[in-house]
Amino acid sequence: MTPGDVGAILDQASPPLLGVIATLRADGSPHAVPVWYGWDGHSVSIWTGHDRAWVRNLRQDPRVAFTAQQTQPPYGAVVMRGHADISLPGADVNGDIRRITRRYLPERECDAYIAAWPKLRTIVRVHPATIRAWDRGY
């Protein structure tokens, strides 16, 4: 698939897809979590809290896998592996938070939703080293 085809899956708006991020626990076992995300054509951004288990995992080992898959035919999917970085405390993440939230909620609901999560001010960026994608499930 072309980068545009990958973007078409990751940017799907109706309905927006959930992603799944997988990190490695200290014992080497996988930890996978469904997440809201944004895609900019190069990396995946995820709005979260700095104290979540999967974010703590990344502090120990930045290797990550991420996937998003359509739930309706033709069941296209994107799977990537790479590394992630975590926004620094105090970083201006408000623009990223708003972009991610707008993918999943109507504009009129975004401010109230964001305000309800004042402690979630961390953005994790997934930088893929490899991307595999298909436009039909198999």
C-alpha positions as CSV (number, residue, x, y, z in Angstrom):
1,M,0.0,0.0,0.0
2,T,1.1,3.6,-0.6
3,P,1.6,6.1,2.2
4,G,-1.7,7.7,1.1
5,D,-3.5,4.4,1.5
6,V,-2.0,4.0,5.0
7,G,-3.1,7.5,5.8
8,A,-6.6,6.8,4.6
9,I,-6.9,4.0,7.1
10,L,-5.3,5.9,10.0
11,D,-7.2,9.1,9.3
12,Q,-10.6,7.4,8.8
13,A,-13.2,9.8,10.3
14,S,-16.5,8.0,10.1
15,P,-16.2,6.3,12.4
16,P,-12.7,7.2,13.7
17,L,-10.7,4.1,14.5
18,L,-9.3,3.2,17.9
19,G,-5.6,2.4,18.0
20,V,-3.9,-0.2,20.1
21,I,-0.5,0.5,21.5
22,A,1.7,-2.3,22.8
23,T,4.6,-1.8,25.1
24,L,6.9,-4.1,27.0
25,R,6.6,-4.6,30.7
26,A,9.8,-5.0,32.8
27,D,9.5,-8.8,32.6
28,G,9.4,-8.6,28.8
29,S,5.7,-9.5,28.5
30,P,3.5,-7.3,26.2
31,H,1.0,-4.8,27.5
32,A,-1.6,-3.6,24.9
33,V,-4.1,-0.8,25.4
34,P,-6.7,0.8,23.2
35,V,-6.2,4.5,22.6
36,W,-7.4,7.6,20.8
37,Y,-4.7,8.8,18.5
38,G,-3.8,11.3,15.7
39,W,-1.7,10.7,12.6
40,D,0.3,13.4,10.9
41,G,1.7,11.3,8.0
42,H,4.9,10.5,9.9
43,S,4.1,9.7,13.5
44,V,1.2,8.7,15.8
45,S,0.3,11.0,18.7
46,I,-1.6,9.7,21.7
47,W,-3.0,11.9,24.5
48,T,-2.5,10.2,27.9
49,G,-1.4,10.6,31.5
50,H,2.3,10.4,32.5
51,D,1.5,7.8,35.2
52,R,-0.3,5.2,33.0
53,A,1.4,1.7,33.1
54,W,2.1,1.7,29.4
55,V,3.8,5.1,29.6
56,R,5.9,3.9,32.5
57,N,6.8,0.9,30.3
58,L,8.1,3.3,27.6
59,R,10.3,5.1,30.1
60,Q,12.1,1.7,30.6
61,D,12.0,0.6,27.0
62,P,10.9,2.9,24.1
63,R,10.2,0.0,21.7
64,V,6.5,0.0,20.7
65,A,4.0,-1.5,18.3
66,F,0.8,0.3,17.2
67,T,-2.1,-0.9,15.2
68,A,-5.4,0.4,13.9
69,Q,-7.9,-1.7,12.1
70,Q,-11.3,-1.1,10.5
71,T,-14.3,-2.8,12.1
72,Q,-16.3,-2.9,8.9
73,P,-15.5,-4.5,5.5
74,P,-13.1,-4.6,3.9
75,Y,-11.3,-4.7,7.3
76,G,-8.1,-2.7,6.3
77,A,-5.4,-2.4,8.9
78,V,-2.1,-0.8,9.7
79,V,0.5,-2.3,11.9
80,M,3.7,-0.4,12.9
81,R,6.7,-1.1,15.0
82,G,9.2,1.5,16.1
83,H,10.0,3.6,19.2
84,A,8.1,6.2,21.1
85,D,9.0,9.4,22.9
86,I,7.1,11.1,25.8
87,S,6.4,14.8,26.0
88,L,8.4,16.6,28.7
89,P,6.6,18.0,31.7
90,G,5.4,21.5,31.0
91,A,5.5,21.0,27.2
92,D,2.8,22.8,25.3
93,V,0.6,19.8,24.3
94,N,-2.8,21.6,24.1
95,G,-2.8,21.7,20.3
96,D,-2.2,18.0,20.1
97,I,-4.8,17.2,22.7
98,R,-7.4,19.3,20.8
99,R,-6.6,17.7,17.4
100,I,-6.8,14.2,18.9
101,T,-10.1,14.9,20.8
102,R,-11.7,16.5,17.6
103,R,-11.2,13.2,15.8
104,Y,-13.5,11.4,18.3
105,L,-16.0,14.1,19.5
106,P,-18.0,16.9,18.0
107,E,-16.3,20.2,18.2
108,R,-18.9,21.6,20.6
109,E,-18.0,18.8,23.2
110,C,-14.2,19.1,23.0
111,D,-13.6,21.9,25.5
112,A,-15.7,20.2,28.3
113,Y,-14.2,16.8,27.6
114,I,-10.6,18.2,27.8
115,A,-11.4,20.2,30.9
116,A,-12.7,17.0,32.6
117,W,-9.2,15.5,32.3
118,P,-6.9,18.2,33.7
119,K,-4.1,15.8,34.8
120,L,-3.8,14.2,31.3
121,R,-1.2,16.5,29.8
122,T,1.2,14.0,28.2
123,I,1.6,13.2,24.5
124,V,3.3,10.1,23.4
125,R,4.6,10.0,19.8
126,V,5.1,6.7,18.0
127,H,7.8,6.9,15.4
128,P,7.4,3.9,13.1
129,A,10.5,2.1,11.8
130,T,8.3,-0.3,9.8
131,I,4.7,-0.1,8.6
132,R,2.7,-2.9,7.2
133,A,-0.8,-2.3,5.9
134,W,-3.5,-4.0,3.9
135,D,-6.8,-2.8,2.6
136,R,-8.7,-6.1,2.8
137,G,-8.7,-8.4,5.9
138,Y,-7.2,-11.8,5.6
